[in-house]
Each structure stands twice: as structure tokens, then as C-alpha cells.
Amino acid sequence: MAQENEPNVVGQEPTLDIEQIKRHLDMLDQRLDNIDSVVTAVVERVMKQPIALNVTCPYCGKNIEIAIIGSHKPTR
């Protein structure tokens, strides 16, 4: 009888592993969706307003201003 139980136990391990892998992939998919949502929200917020970067040249010491304007028009 012990020999009959061994194949069942061995046969169940791969199905448990597959189910665990499916759960992990679902969790990873949810996390990636959450990250995508956060990044999208931040980008949309930033694109609604102009951004100006001021950089000082290390060689000549001049200030360089870089302006980035988003694609959204400001609304009141």
C-alpha cells in the first residue's frame, strides 16, 4: 500500500508547483499594473505644467535653462 501512495504524492507535487507559479504570476501582474497606474498618474500630473531645469556648465560656469512644456493646455 505504501508503494501505491508514493506515485500520487509525487504526481501532486508538480500540480502544486504549477498552481504556486500561477499565483506568483498573478501577483506580479497586479504589482506591475499598480506600478503602471502610479507612473501614469505622475506623468499626467507633470505634463500639465511647465518644468524648467537650471544647469550650471562645469567648464564655463554659465547657467543653462532647459524648459519642458507638457502637451496639456492650462485650464482655469
KOLGU-4560 file (N, C-alpha, C; in nm, 3 decimals, padded with zeros to 5 digits):
<recs>
<n_xx: 00.081 n_yy: -00.119 n_zz: 00.000 ca_xx: 00.000 ca_yy: 00.000 ca_zz: 00.000 c_xx: 00.086 c_yy: 00.126 c_zz: 00.000 mol: A seq: 1 type: MET>
<n_xx: 00.198 n_yy: 00.121 n_zz: 00.065 ca_xx: 00.285 ca_yy: 00.238 ca_zz: 00.068 c_xx: 00.333 c_yy: 00.271 c_zz: -00.072 mol: A seq: 2 type: ALA>
<n_xx: 00.355 n_yy: 00.168 n_zz: -00.152 ca_xx: 00.401 ca_yy: 00.192 ca_zz: -00.288 c_xx: 00.294 c_yy: 00.259 c_zz: -00.373 mol: A seq: 3 type: GLN>
<n_xx: 00.167 n_yy: 00.231 n_zz: -00.347 ca_xx: 00.060 ca_yy: 00.293 ca_zz: -00.424 c_xx: 00.046 c_yy: 00.442 c_zz: -00.392 mol: A seq: 4 type: GLU>
<n_xx: 00.076 n_yy: 00.480 n_zz: -00.267 ca_xx: 00.063 ca_yy: 00.620 ca_zz: -00.227 c_xx: 00.176 c_yy: 00.707 c_zz: -00.280 mol: A seq: 5 type: ASN>
<n_xx: 00.293 n_yy: 00.649 n_zz: -00.298 ca_xx: 00.407 ca_yy: 00.728 ca_zz: -00.344 c_xx: 00.385 c_yy: 00.796 c_zz: -00.480 mol: A seq: 6 type: GLU>
<n_xx: 00.336 n_yy: 00.725 n_zz: -00.583 ca_xx: 00.315 ca_yy: 00.793 ca_zz: -00.711 c_xx: 00.214 c_yy: 00.908 c_zz: -00.701 mol: A seq: 7 type: PRO>
<n_xx: 00.113 n_yy: 00.895 n_zz: -00.617 ca_xx: 00.015 ca_yy: 01.002 ca_zz: -00.602 c_xx: 00.078 c_yy: 01.126 c_zz: -00.541 mol: A seq: 8 type: ASN>
<n_xx: 00.163 n_yy: 01.106 n_zz: -00.441 ca_xx: 00.229 ca_yy: 01.219 ca_zz: -00.377 c_xx: 00.322 c_yy: 01.288 c_zz: -00.476 mol: A seq: 9 type: VAL>
<n_xx: 00.398 n_yy: 01.209 n_zz: -00.550 ca_xx: 00.489 ca_yy: 01.264 ca_zz: -00.649 c_xx: 00.410 c_yy: 01.332 c_zz: -00.760 mol: A seq: 10 type: VAL>
<n_xx: 00.296 n_yy: 01.273 n_zz: -00.798 ca_xx: 00.212 ca_yy: 01.331 ca_zz: -00.903 c_xx: 00.148 c_yy: 01.462 c_zz: -00.860 mol: A seq: 11 type: GLY>
<n_xx: 00.124 n_yy: 01.480 n_zz: -00.731 ca_xx: 00.060 ca_yy: 01.602 ca_zz: -00.684 c_xx: 00.159 c_yy: 01.718 c_zz: -00.673 mol: A seq: 12 type: GLN>
<n_xx: 00.284 n_yy: 01.691 n_zz: -00.652 ca_xx: 00.382 ca_yy: 01.798 ca_zz: -00.635 c_xx: 00.390 c_yy: 01.890 c_zz: -00.757 mol: A seq: 13 type: GLU>
<n_xx: 00.398 n_yy: 01.838 n_zz: -00.880 ca_xx: 00.405 ca_yy: 01.930 ca_zz: -00.994 c_xx: 00.280 c_yy: 02.016 c_zz: -01.007 mol: A seq: 14 type: PRO>
<n_xx: 00.161 n_yy: 01.961 n_zz: -00.976 ca_xx: 00.040 ca_yy: 02.043 ca_zz: -00.986 c_xx: 00.042 c_yy: 02.152 c_zz: -00.880 mol: A seq: 15 type: THR>
<n_xx: 00.093 n_yy: 02.124 n_zz: -00.762 ca_xx: 00.105 ca_yy: 02.226 ca_zz: -00.659 c_xx: 00.205 c_yy: 02.333 c_zz: -00.702 mol: A seq: 16 type: LEU>
<n_xx: 00.313 n_yy: 02.291 n_zz: -00.763 ca_xx: 00.413 ca_yy: 02.386 ca_zz: -00.810 c_xx: 00.354 c_yy: 02.476 c_zz: -00.920 mol: A seq: 17 type: ASP>
<n_xx: 00.277 n_yy: 02.417 n_zz: -01.010 ca_xx: 00.217 ca_yy: 02.494 ca_zz: -01.118 c_xx: 00.118 c_yy: 02.595 c_zz: -01.062 mol: A seq: 18 type: ILE>
<n_xx: 00.037 n_yy: 02.552 n_zz: -00.965 ca_xx: -00.059 ca_yy: 02.644 ca_zz: -00.903 c_xx: 00.013 c_yy: 02.758 c_zz: -00.831 mol: A seq: 19 type: GLU>
<n_xx: 00.124 n_yy: 02.726 n_zz: -00.765 ca_xx: 00.201 ca_yy: 02.828 ca_zz: -00.695 c_xx: 00.261 c_yy: 02.927 c_zz: -00.796 mol: A seq: 20 type: GLN>
<n_xx: 00.311 n_yy: 02.877 n_zz: -00.907 ca_xx: 00.367 ca_yy: 02.963 ca_zz: -01.011 c_xx: 00.258 c_yy: 03.054 c_zz: -01.068 mol: A seq: 21 type: ILE>
<n_xx: 00.137 n_yy: 02.998 n_zz: -01.089 ca_xx: 00.026 ca_yy: 03.080 ca_zz: -01.140 c_xx: -00.008 c_yy: 03.191 c_zz: -01.041 mol: A seq: 22 type: LYS>
<n_xx: -00.011 n_yy: 03.160 n_zz: -00.912 ca_xx: -00.040 ca_yy: 03.262 ca_zz: -00.811 c_xx: 00.066 c_yy: 03.371 c_zz: -00.810 mol: A seq: 23 type: ARG>
<n_xx: 00.192 n_yy: 03.328 n_zz: -00.821 ca_xx: 00.302 ca_yy: 03.426 ca_zz: -00.822 c_xx: 00.293 c_yy: 03.515 c_zz: -00.945 mol: A seq: 24 type: HIS>
<n_xx: 00.260 n_yy: 03.457 n_zz: -01.060 ca_xx: 00.247 ca_yy: 03.537 ca_zz: -01.183 c_xx: 00.131 c_yy: 03.635 c_zz: -01.173 mol: A seq: 25 type: LEU>
<n_xx: 00.020 n_yy: 03.591 n_zz: -01.111 ca_xx: -00.093 ca_yy: 03.682 ca_zz: -01.092 c_xx: -00.054 c_yy: 03.797 c_zz: -00.999 mol: A seq: 26 type: ASP>
<n_xx: 00.018 n_yy: 03.767 n_zz: -00.893 ca_xx: 00.063 ca_yy: 03.872 ca_zz: -00.801 c_xx: 00.156 c_yy: 03.970 c_zz: -00.871 mol: A seq: 27 type: MET>
<n_xx: 00.247 n_yy: 03.917 n_zz: -00.951 ca_xx: 00.340 ca_yy: 04.002 ca_zz: -01.026 c_xx: 00.265 c_yy: 04.089 c_zz: -01.125 mol: A seq: 28 type: LEU>
<n_xx: 00.165 n_yy: 04.032 n_zz: -01.191 ca_xx: 00.084 ca_yy: 04.108 ca_zz: -01.286 c_xx: 00.011 c_yy: 04.222 c_zz: -01.216 mol: A seq: 29 type: ASP>
<n_xx: -00.044 n_yy: 04.197 n_zz: -01.098 ca_xx: -00.112 ca_yy: 04.301 ca_zz: -01.022 c_xx: -00.014 c_yy: 04.411 c_zz: -00.980 mol: A seq: 30 type: GLN>
<n_xx: 00.103 n_yy: 04.372 n_zz: -00.937 ca_xx: 00.203 ca_yy: 04.472 ca_zz: -00.896 c_xx: 00.245 c_yy: 04.558 c_zz: -01.013 mol: A seq: 31 type: ARG>
<n_xx: 00.266 n_yy: 04.496 n_zz: -01.130 ca_xx: 00.304 ca_yy: 04.573 ca_zz: -01.248 c_xx: 00.192 c_yy: 04.668 c_zz: -01.289 mol: A seq: 32 type: LEU>
<n_xx: 00.066 n_yy: 04.623 n_zz: -01.278 ca_xx: -00.046 ca_yy: 04.712 ca_zz: -01.307 c_xx: -00.048 c_yy: 04.831 c_zz: -01.212 mol: A seq: 33 type: ASP>
<n_xx: -00.021 n_yy: 04.806 n_zz: -01.085 ca_xx: -00.018 ca_yy: 04.914 ca_zz: -00.986 c_xx: 00.094 c_yy: 05.013 c_zz: -01.016 mol: A seq: 34 type: ASN>
<n_xx: 00.211 n_yy: 04.962 n_zz: -01.050 ca_xx: 00.324 ca_yy: 05.049 ca_zz: -01.084 c_xx: 00.291 c_yy: 05.132 c_zz: -01.207 mol: A seq: 35 type: ILE>
<n_xx: 00.230 n_yy: 05.069 n_zz: -01.307 ca_xx: 00.191 ca_yy: 05.139 ca_zz: -01.429 c_xx: 00.093 c_yy: 05.251 c_zz: -01.397 mol: A seq: 36 type: ASP>
<n_xx: -00.002 n_yy: 05.225 n_zz: -01.309 ca_xx: -00.101 ca_yy: 05.327 ca_zz: -01.273 c_xx: -00.035 c_yy: 05.445 c_zz: -01.203 mol: A seq: 37 type: SER>
<n_xx: 00.058 n_yy: 05.417 n_zz: -01.113 ca_xx: 00.125 ca_yy: 05.524 ca_zz: -01.040 c_xx: 00.211 c_yy: 05.608 c_zz: -01.135 mol: A seq: 38 type: VAL>
<n_xx: 00.286 n_yy: 05.543 n_zz: -01.220 ca_xx: 00.373 ca_yy: 05.615 ca_zz: -01.314 c_xx: 00.288 c_yy: 05.699 c_zz: -01.409 mol: A seq: 39 type: VAL>
<n_xx: 00.178 n_yy: 05.645 n_zz: -01.457 ca_xx: 00.090 ca_yy: 05.719 ca_zz: -01.546 c_xx: 00.033 c_yy: 05.842 c_zz: -01.477 mol: A seq: 40 type: THR>
<n_xx: -00.009 n_yy: 05.827 n_zz: -01.352 ca_xx: -00.063 ca_yy: 05.940 ca_zz: -01.278 c_xx: 00.041 c_yy: 06.049 c_zz: -01.259 mol: A seq: 41 type: ALA>
<n_xx: 00.164 n_yy: 06.010 n_zz: -01.227 ca_xx: 00.271 ca_yy: 06.108 ca_zz: -01.207 c_xx: 00.302 c_yy: 06.180 c_zz: -01.338 mol: A seq: 42 type: VAL>
<n_xx: 00.311 n_yy: 06.107 n_zz: -01.446 ca_xx: 00.342 ca_yy: 06.169 ca_zz: -01.576 c_xx: 00.231 c_yy: 06.265 c_zz: -01.617 mol: A seq: 43 type: VAL>
<n_xx: 00.105 n_yy: 06.225 n_zz: -01.598 ca_xx: -00.005 ca_yy: 06.314 ca_zz: -01.634 c_xx: -00.001 c_yy: 06.441 c_zz: -01.551 mol: A seq: 44 type: GLU>
<n_xx: 00.034 n_yy: 06.428 n_zz: -01.425 ca_xx: 00.042 ca_yy: 06.546 ca_zz: -01.339 c_xx: 00.154 c_yy: 06.639 c_zz: -01.381 mol: A seq: 45 type: ARG>
<n_xx: 00.268 n_yy: 06.581 n_zz: -01.414 ca_xx: 00.384 ca_yy: 06.661 ca_zz: -01.453 c_xx: 00.359 c_yy: 06.729 c_zz: -01.587 mol: A seq: 46 type: VAL>
<n_xx: 00.293 n_yy: 06.659 n_zz: -01.678 ca_xx: 00.272 ca_yy: 06.714 ca_zz: -01.812 c_xx: 00.171 c_yy: 06.828 c_zz: -01.813 mol: A seq: 47 type: MET>
<n_xx: 00.100 n_yy: 06.850 n_zz: -01.706 ca_xx: 00.003 ca_yy: 06.959 ca_zz: -01.701 c_xx: 00.068 c_yy: 07.093 c_zz: -01.672 mol: A seq: 48 type: LYS>
<n_xx: 00.194 n_yy: 07.095 n_zz: -01.637 ca_xx: 00.259 ca_yy: 07.221 ca_zz: -01.602 c_xx: 00.400 c_yy: 07.225 c_zz: -01.662 mol: A seq: 49 type: GLN>
<n_xx: 00.450 n_yy: 07.345 n_zz: -01.690 ca_xx: 00.586 ca_yy: 07.355 ca_zz: -01.745 c_xx: 00.691 c_yy: 07.324 c_zz: -01.638 mol: A seq: 50 type: PRO>
<n_xx: 00.801 n_yy: 07.270 n_zz: -01.685 ca_xx: 00.912 ca_yy: 07.237 ca_zz: -01.595 c_xx: 01.036 c_yy: 07.309 c_zz: -01.649 mol: A seq: 51 type: ILE>
<n_xx: 01.111 n_yy: 07.371 n_zz: -01.561 ca_xx: 01.234 ca_yy: 07.439 ca_zz: -01.600 c_xx: 01.350 c_yy: 07.379 c_zz: -01.519 mol: A seq: 52 type: ALA>
<n_xx: 01.453 n_yy: 07.338 n_zz: -01.590 ca_xx: 01.574 ca_yy: 07.285 ca_zz: -01.526 c_xx: 01.686 c_yy: 07.386 c_zz: -01.545 mol: A seq: 53 type: LEU>
<n_xx: 01.752 n_yy: 07.420 n_zz: -01.438 ca_xx: 01.868 ca_yy: 07.509 ca_zz: -01.446 c_xx: 01.994 c_yy: 07.429 c_zz: -01.417 mol: A seq: 54 type: ASN>
<n_xx: 02.085 n_yy: 07.430 n_zz: -01.514 ca_xx: 02.209 ca_yy: 07.354 ca_zz: -01.502 c_xx: 02.326 c_yy: 07.449 c_zz: -01.519 mol: A seq: 55 type: VAL>
<n_xx: 02.427 n_yy: 07.434 n_zz: -01.435 ca_xx: 02.548 ca_yy: 07.516 ca_zz: -01.448 c_xx: 02.654 c_yy: 07.435 c_zz: -01.522 mol: A seq: 56 type: THR>
<n_xx: 02.708 n_yy: 07.494 n_zz: -01.626 ca_xx: 02.812 ca_yy: 07.427 ca_zz: -01.704 c_xx: 02.938 c_yy: 07.413 c_zz: -01.619 mol: A seq: 57 type: CYS>
<n_xx: 02.995 n_yy: 07.294 n_zz: -01.607 ca_xx: 03.113 ca_yy: 07.275 ca_zz: -01.524 c_xx: 03.239 c_yy: 07.337 c_zz: -01.585 mol: A seq: 58 type: PRO>
<n_xx: 03.238 n_yy: 07.366 n_zz: -01.717 ca_xx: 03.356 ca_yy: 07.418 ca_zz: -01.782 c_xx: 03.360 c_yy: 07.572 c_zz: -01.783 mol: A seq: 59 type: TYR>
<n_xx: 03.249 n_yy: 07.633 n_zz: -01.823 ca_xx: 03.250 ca_yy: 07.780 ca_zz: -01.835 c_xx: 03.175 c_yy: 07.850 c_zz: -01.722 mol: A seq: 60 type: CYS>
<n_xx: 03.097 n_yy: 07.777 n_zz: -01.644 ca_xx: 03.025 ca_yy: 07.835 ca_zz: -01.532 c_xx: 02.895 c_yy: 07.905 c_zz: -01.569 mol: A seq: 61 type: GLY>
<n_xx: 02.855 n_yy: 07.900 n_zz: -01.696 ca_xx: 02.730 ca_yy: 07.964 ca_zz: -01.738 c_xx: 02.611 c_yy: 07.878 c_zz: -01.694 mol: A seq: 62 type: LYS>
<n_xx: 02.502 n_yy: 07.951 n_zz: -01.665 ca_xx: 02.377 ca_yy: 07.882 ca_zz: -01.631 c_xx: 02.301 c_yy: 07.851 c_zz: -01.760 mol: A seq: 63 type: ASN>
<n_xx: 02.253 n_yy: 07.729 n_zz: -01.770 ca_xx: 02.176 ca_yy: 07.685 ca_zz: -01.886 c_xx: 02.036 c_yy: 07.650 c_zz: -01.836 mol: A seq: 64 type: ILE>
<n_xx: 01.935 n_yy: 07.708 n_zz: -01.898 ca_xx: 01.797 ca_yy: 07.678 ca_zz: -01.860 c_xx: 01.733 c_yy: 07.591 c_zz: -01.966 mol: A seq: 65 type: GLU>
<n_xx: 01.678 n_yy: 07.481 n_zz: -01.924 ca_xx: 01.609 ca_yy: 07.388 ca_zz: -02.014 c_xx: 01.462 c_yy: 07.389 c_zz: -01.972 mol: A seq: 66 type: ILE>
<n_xx: 01.374 n_yy: 07.428 n_zz: -02.065 ca_xx: 01.232 ca_yy: 07.433 ca_zz: -02.034 c_xx: 01.161 c_yy: 07.319 c_zz: -02.106 mol: A seq: 67 type: ALA>
<n_xx: 01.078 n_yy: 07.249 n_zz: -02.032 ca_xx: 00.998 ca_yy: 07.140 ca_zz: -02.088 c_xx: 00.852 c_yy: 07.178 c_zz: -02.069 mol: A seq: 68 type: ILE>
<n_xx: 00.779 n_yy: 07.178 n_zz: -02.178 ca_xx: 00.638 ca_yy: 07.215 ca_zz: -02.172 c_xx: 00.556 c_yy: 07.091 c_zz: -02.206 mol: A seq: 69 type: ILE>
<n_xx: 00.457 n_yy: 07.063 n_zz: -02.123 ca_xx: 00.372 ca_yy: 06.946 ca_zz: -02.144 c_xx: 00.276 c_yy: 06.965 c_zz: -02.259 mol: A seq: 70 type: GLY>
<n_xx: 00.206 n_yy: 06.860 n_zz: -02.292 ca_xx: 00.113 ca_yy: 06.863 ca_zz: -02.405 c_xx: -00.026 c_yy: 06.911 c_zz: -02.364 mol: A seq: 71 type: SER>
<n_xx: -00.055 n_yy: 06.923 n_zz: -02.236 ca_xx: -00.185 ca_yy: 06.969 ca_zz: -02.189 c_xx: -00.187 c_yy: 07.121 c_zz: -02.184 mol: A seq: 72 type: HIS>
<n_xx: -00.297 n_yy: 07.180 n_zz: -02.229 ca_xx: -00.313 ca_yy: 07.324 ca_zz: -02.218 c_xx: -00.363 c_yy: 07.358 c_zz: -02.079 mol: A seq: 73 type: LYS>
<n_xx: -00.312 n_yy: 07.465 n_zz: -02.019 ca_xx: -00.360 ca_yy: 07.501 ca_zz: -01.886 c_xx: -00.506 c_yy: 07.543 c_zz: -01.892 mol: A seq: 74 type: PRO>
<n_xx: -00.585 n_yy: 07.494 n_zz: -01.798 ca_xx: -00.727 ca_yy: 07.531 ca_zz: -01.792 c_xx: -00.754 c_yy: 07.602 c_zz: -01.661 mol: A seq: 75 type: THR>
<n_xx: -00.859 n_yy: 07.682 n_zz: -01.662 ca_xx: -00.893 ca_yy: 07.757 ca_zz: -01.539 c_xx: -01.005 c_yy: 07.693 c_zz: -01.466 mol: A seq: 76 type: ARG>
</recs>
